[in-house]
């Protein structure tokens, strides 16, 4: 099973980018995505951007991840 998360591109430097979700930044590789720009959303797995998402879909995914995380934390 793989898990990929949506991140927003904050900076691009060659084939690397700084991406973020809720203020948490992470360096990722963007080798597989063409014509990527700052502000775009991507799905990231194992440190690689594997697909570009439109903003609406990315925000919906991020909200669902937050709901699941919040529910899990409430059950502890």
N, CA and C of each residue as an Amber inpcrd file, in Angstrom:
protein
   228
   0.8450000  -1.1790000   0.0000000   0.0000000   0.0000000   0.0000000
   0.8820000   1.2310000   0.0000000   0.5160000   2.2270000  -0.7900000
   1.2850000   3.4640000  -0.7710000   0.3960000   4.5970000  -0.2810000
   1.0330000   5.5940000   0.2570000   0.3300000   6.7740000   0.7340000
   0.9720000   7.9840000   0.0820000   0.1860000   8.7750000  -0.5880000
   0.6770000  10.0000000  -1.1980000  -0.1310000  11.1620000  -0.6330000
   0.5310000  12.2930000  -0.4150000  -0.1510000  13.4380000   0.1610000
  -0.0470000  14.6400000  -0.7630000  -1.0620000  15.5110000  -0.7490000
  -0.9920000  16.7210000  -1.5630000  -0.1580000  17.7870000  -0.8600000
   0.7320000  18.4280000  -1.5950000   1.5380000  19.5250000  -1.0850000
   1.4960000  20.6730000  -2.0830000   1.6910000  21.8860000  -1.5840000
   1.7330000  23.0790000  -2.4260000   3.1900000  23.4760000  -2.6460000
   3.5400000  23.7550000  -3.8840000   4.9060000  24.1360000  -4.2230000
   5.1730000  25.5690000  -3.7520000   6.2200000  25.7310000  -2.9100000
   6.5850000  27.0480000  -2.3820000   7.8010000  27.6320000  -3.0960000
   8.7420000  26.7730000  -3.5040000   9.9530000  27.2100000  -4.2110000
  10.3610000  26.1190000  -5.1770000  11.0090000  26.5190000  -6.2650000
  11.5450000  25.5500000  -7.2260000  13.0070000  25.8950000  -7.4770000
  13.8570000  24.8570000  -7.4220000  15.2750000  25.0170000  -7.6920000
  15.7340000  23.8230000  -8.5300000  15.6830000  23.9750000  -9.8450000
  16.0550000  22.8700000 -10.7280000  15.0530000  21.7360000 -10.6310000
  15.5450000  20.5440000 -10.2790000  14.6840000  19.3610000 -10.1550000
  14.2320000  19.1270000  -8.7100000  14.4890000  20.1000000  -7.8400000
  14.0250000  20.0290000  -6.4620000  13.0750000  21.1830000  -6.1920000
  12.2080000  20.9740000  -5.2220000  11.2800000  22.0280000  -4.8250000
  11.0690000  21.9510000  -3.3190000  10.6590000  23.0680000  -2.7550000
  10.2220000  23.1020000  -1.3710000   8.7060000  23.1400000  -1.4380000
   8.0800000  22.1750000  -0.7770000   6.6230000  22.0750000  -0.8010000
   6.1130000  22.1120000   0.6280000   4.8400000  22.4750000   0.7980000
   4.3280000  22.6140000   2.1580000   2.8730000  22.1870000   2.2840000
   2.5470000  21.8410000   3.5220000   1.1670000  21.5750000   3.9170000
   1.0220000  22.0860000   5.3480000   0.0560000  22.9630000   5.5620000
  -0.2060000  23.5500000   6.8740000   1.0530000  24.0950000   7.5420000
   1.9000000  24.7750000   6.7820000   3.0970000  25.3980000   7.3320000
   4.2980000  24.4840000   7.4830000   4.1210000  23.1930000   7.2680000
   5.2370000  22.2410000   7.3580000   5.8410000  22.1170000   5.9640000
   7.1460000  22.4270000   5.8630000   7.8170000  22.3980000   4.5620000
   8.6940000  21.1680000   4.4370000   8.8410000  20.7220000   3.2000000
   9.6510000  19.5420000   2.9200000  10.2480000  19.6630000   1.5250000
  11.4960000  19.2330000   1.4030000  12.1590000  19.2380000   0.0980000
  11.7130000  18.0000000  -0.6670000  11.3250000  18.1970000  -1.9320000
  10.8730000  17.0840000  -2.7640000  11.5650000  17.1480000  -4.1240000
  11.5200000  16.0430000  -4.8390000  12.0160000  15.9790000  -6.2240000
  10.8290000  16.1590000  -7.1570000  11.0670000  16.8650000  -8.2640000
   9.9830000  17.1410000  -9.2070000  10.3250000  16.6570000 -10.6210000
  11.1790000  15.6530000 -10.7150000  11.6400000  15.1250000 -12.0010000
  10.5050000  14.6920000 -12.9340000   9.4010000  14.1860000 -12.3720000
   8.3440000  13.5760000 -13.1800000   7.2740000  14.5550000 -13.6620000
   7.3210000  15.7880000 -13.1790000   6.2650000  16.7500000 -13.5000000
   6.8260000  17.8610000 -14.3880000   6.2170000  18.0560000 -15.5270000
   6.6390000  19.1210000 -16.4370000   5.8100000  20.3790000 -16.1830000
   6.3970000  21.5210000 -16.4750000   5.7180000  22.8140000 -16.3900000
   5.1140000  23.0880000 -15.0160000   5.8530000  22.8030000 -13.9810000
   5.4210000  23.0480000 -12.6110000   5.8350000  24.4540000 -12.2060000
   4.9770000  25.1350000 -11.4640000   5.3150000  26.4820000 -11.0090000
   4.9220000  26.6530000  -9.5440000   5.5000000  27.6740000  -8.9120000
   5.1840000  27.9830000  -7.5220000   3.6800000  28.2170000  -7.4060000
   3.0780000  27.6180000  -6.3760000   1.6380000  27.7300000  -6.1680000
   0.8660000  26.5180000  -6.6520000   1.4900000  25.6830000  -7.4920000
   0.8390000  24.4550000  -7.9540000   0.7680000  23.4420000  -6.8190000
  -0.1820000  22.5350000  -6.9190000  -0.3180000  21.4400000  -5.9710000
   0.0990000  20.1410000  -6.6430000   0.7690000  19.2830000  -5.8900000
   1.2040000  17.9850000  -6.3920000   0.9170000  16.9130000  -5.3500000
   0.8050000  15.6830000  -5.8180000   0.7420000  14.5260000  -4.9340000
   2.1760000  14.0400000  -4.7710000   2.6030000  13.8220000  -3.5210000
   3.9750000  13.4250000  -3.2330000   3.9890000  12.0580000  -2.5620000
   4.8420000  11.1780000  -3.0760000   5.0520000   9.8570000  -2.4890000
   6.5490000   9.6090000  -2.4250000   7.0370000   9.2420000  -1.2520000
   8.4460000   8.9170000  -1.0420000   9.3740000  10.0390000  -1.5050000
   8.9300000  11.2820000  -1.3090000   9.7740000  12.4220000  -1.6430000
   9.7350000  12.8720000  -3.0920000   8.9080000  12.2180000  -3.9220000
   8.7990000  12.5750000  -5.3330000   7.3840000  13.0580000  -5.6490000
   7.2920000  14.1790000  -6.3640000   6.0000000  14.6200000  -6.8860000
   5.6370000  13.6650000  -8.0190000   4.4720000  13.0270000  -7.9140000
   4.1070000  12.0280000  -8.9150000   2.9290000  12.4570000  -9.7940000
   2.2330000  13.5120000  -9.3860000   1.1070000  13.9920000 -10.1870000
   0.7550000  15.4100000  -9.7710000   0.3800000  16.2250000 -10.7500000
  -0.0790000  17.5870000 -10.4800000  -1.5840000  17.5430000 -10.2530000
  -2.0820000  18.3080000  -9.2720000  -3.5130000  18.3640000  -8.9580000
  -4.0480000  19.7660000  -9.1820000  -5.3280000  19.8560000  -9.5230000
  -5.9020000  21.1990000  -9.5340000  -6.1680000  21.6060000  -8.0790000
  -6.2270000  22.8960000  -7.8510000  -6.3120000  23.4190000  -6.4840000
  -7.5200000  22.9000000  -5.7270000  -8.6780000  22.8500000  -6.3790000
  -9.9060000  22.4030000  -5.6980000  -9.7470000  20.9720000  -5.1840000
  -9.2610000  20.0750000  -6.0200000  -9.0710000  18.6800000  -5.6180000
  -8.0250000  18.5690000  -4.5140000  -6.9460000  19.3340000  -4.6140000
  -5.8990000  19.3050000  -3.5890000  -6.4570000  19.7510000  -2.2350000
  -7.2170000  20.8350000  -2.2260000  -7.7660000  21.3430000  -0.9640000
  -8.7800000  20.3610000  -0.3730000  -9.5800000  19.7120000  -1.2250000
 -10.5150000  18.6940000  -0.7340000  -9.7550000  17.5350000  -0.0890000
  -8.6830000  17.0790000  -0.7370000  -7.8710000  15.9920000  -0.1880000
  -7.2370000  16.3900000   1.1320000  -6.7190000  17.6150000   1.2050000
  -6.0890000  18.0840000   2.4330000  -7.1000000  18.1520000   3.5770000
  -8.3240000  18.5680000   3.2740000  -9.3670000  18.6260000   4.3020000
  -9.7360000  17.2200000   4.7880000  -9.8320000  16.2680000   3.8780000
 -10.1340000  14.8920000   4.2740000  -9.0230000  14.2990000   5.1450000
  -7.7800000  14.5650000   4.7980000  -6.6560000  14.0870000   5.6080000
  -6.7340000  14.6920000   7.0060000  -7.0670000  15.9760000   7.0880000
  -7.1890000  16.6420000   8.3870000  -8.3140000  16.0220000   9.2110000
  -9.4400000  15.7310000   8.5860000 -10.5570000  15.1040000   9.3030000
 -10.1630000  13.7480000   9.8690000  -9.4850000  12.9370000   9.0870000
  -9.0610000  11.6070000   9.5460000  -8.0570000  11.7370000  10.6900000
  -7.1060000  12.6520000  10.5360000  -6.1040000  12.8670000  11.5810000
  -6.7560000  13.3370000  12.8680000  -7.6640000  14.3000000  12.7730000
  -8.3590000  14.8180000  13.9630000  -9.1530000  13.7020000  14.6560000
  -9.8330000  12.8680000  13.8730000 -10.6120000  11.7630000  14.4400000
  -9.7000000  10.7640000  15.1350000  -8.5830000  10.4810000  14.5450000
  -7.6280000   9.5380000  15.1470000  -7.0850000  10.0960000  16.4620000
  -6.7770000  11.3610000  16.5010000  -6.2420000  11.9770000  17.7180000
  -7.3020000  12.0200000  18.8340000  -8.5620000  12.2030000  18.4710000
  -9.6320000  12.2180000  19.4800000  -9.8130000  10.8400000  20.1130000
  -9.4790000   9.7930000  19.3860000  -9.6990000   8.4230000  19.9060000
  -8.5860000   7.9480000  20.8210000  -7.5240000   8.7390000  20.9310000
  -6.3890000   8.3190000  21.7900000  -6.7090000   8.5580000  23.2400000
